[in-house]
Amino acid sequence: MSRDLLRQDDVRSLVRDAYRATPPTEGAVAARLYADAELAGVPAIAREHALGVANHLRYADIRPGDVVLDLGCGAGIDSVLAALRTGPSGRVLALDFLPEMLELTQRAAEEAGLANVETVEAEMEAIPLADDGVDVVISNGSLNLSPRKARVLAECARVLRPGGRVWFADLTVRDEDLPPEILTHPATWAG
Ligand SMILES: C[S@@+](CC[C@H](N)C(=O)[O-])C[C@H]1O[C@@H](n2cnc3c(N)ncnc32)[C@H](O)[C@@H]1O
């Protein structure tokens, strides 16, 4: 949003509070976005807590051996799907700022029998990874939650190897379409 109406700290804490309190979607989001065949290898815990906005992985170029970074991984549905595609020679770094989400991702990876998913507790605005070590960045419904989107993109550029790939799915809104009282409502940011 180009109109700077909210304090960054307030946005960060309202997003944390919202996602900590989000109840399971009971598989409704997963069933809408992913085909049954795609979900076959995904444990119920990840399907039941899916909160994405699209199925960008269907189009993503993820190759065996890739290092994939999933920004705002939530309960890990895309991390699991990506890890199945990288195979054991690759790995997925599943990043989220909520330990509650990372615990779900960890459990999902274990239940899927995947040893190549590593959870990373961090903010996507300050990714604790070295430069040039990632082949693919994916993110589903998370970039839009950041009050510092340009900072997140700069971090992606830093951690990606030259020639790295990015697959984001997100919602956009033109801020001139909405009045300030809507733009500053916590539900607008979190939702
Ligand atoms: C809409 S959910 C999407 C979760 C997952 N990608 C999916 O498709 O189910 C957004 C996730 O991003 C995380 N998140 C939001 N802002 C973040 C930030 N600044 N840094 C790290 N994680 C963040 C939230 O904790 C939440 O798990």
The ligand as an SDF file (V2000), in Angstrom:
LIG
                    3D

 27 29  0  0  0  0  0  0  0  0999 V2000
   -1.9480  -16.5880    5.0840 C   0  0  0  0  0  0  0  0  0  0  0  0
   -0.8170  -17.5850    6.0140 S   0  0  0  0  0  0  0  0  0  0  0  0
   -0.2340  -18.6330    4.7020 C   0  0  0  0  0  0  0  0  0  0  0  0
    0.4430  -19.8630    5.2350 C   0  0  0  0  0  0  0  0  0  0  0  0
    0.9440  -20.8560    4.1640 C   0  0  0  0  0  0  0  0  0  0  0  0
    1.7990  -20.2060    3.1780 N   0  0  0  0  0  0  0  0  0  0  0  0
   -0.2060  -21.5630    3.4590 C   0  0  0  0  0  0  0  0  0  0  0  0
   -0.2910  -21.4810    2.2320 O   0  0  0  0  0  0  0  0  0  0  0  0
   -1.0110  -22.1970    4.1500 O   0  0  0  0  0  0  0  0  0  0  0  0
    0.5290  -16.4400    6.2630 C   0  0  0  0  0  0  0  0  0  0  0  0
    1.6780  -16.9500    7.1150 C   0  0  0  0  0  0  0  0  0  0  0  0
    2.7320  -15.9760    7.0770 O   0  0  0  0  0  0  0  0  0  0  0  0
    3.2690  -15.8070    8.3640 C   0  0  0  0  0  0  0  0  0  0  0  0
    3.8380  -14.4410    8.4080 N   0  0  0  0  0  0  0  0  0  0  0  0
    3.1630  -13.2750    8.2990 C   0  0  0  0  0  0  0  0  0  0  0  0
    3.9840  -12.2180    8.3430 N   0  0  0  0  0  0  0  0  0  0  0  0
    5.2340  -12.7410    8.4690 C   0  0  0  0  0  0  0  0  0  0  0  0
    6.5390  -12.1520    8.5560 C   0  0  0  0  0  0  0  0  0  0  0  0
    6.7020  -10.8170    8.5190 N   0  0  0  0  0  0  0  0  0  0  0  0
    7.6040  -12.9620    8.6790 N   0  0  0  0  0  0  0  0  0  0  0  0
    7.4330  -14.3150    8.7310 C   0  0  0  0  0  0  0  0  0  0  0  0
    6.2360  -14.9330    8.6630 N   0  0  0  0  0  0  0  0  0  0  0  0
    5.1400  -14.1570    8.5200 C   0  0  0  0  0  0  0  0  0  0  0  0
    2.1020  -16.0440    9.3090 C   0  0  0  0  0  0  0  0  0  0  0  0
    2.5360  -16.4150   10.5990 O   0  0  0  0  0  0  0  0  0  0  0  0
    1.3370  -17.1540    8.5950 C   0  0  0  0  0  0  0  0  0  0  0  0
    1.7680  -18.4270    8.9950 O   0  0  0  0  0  0  0  0  0  0  0  0
  1  2  1  0
  2  3  1  0
  2 10  1  0
  3  4  1  0
  4  5  1  0
  5  6  1  0
  5  7  1  0
  7  8  2  0
  7  9  1  0
 10 11  1  0
 11 12  1  0
 11 26  1  0
 12 13  1  0
 13 14  1  0
 13 24  1  0
 14 15  1  0
 14 23  1  0
 15 16  2  0
 16 17  1  0
 17 18  1  0
 17 23  2  0
 18 19  1  0
 18 20  2  0
 20 21  1  0
 21 22  2  0
 22 23  1  0
 24 25  1  0
 24 26  1  0
 26 27  1  0
M  CHG  2   2   1   9  -1
M  END
$$$$
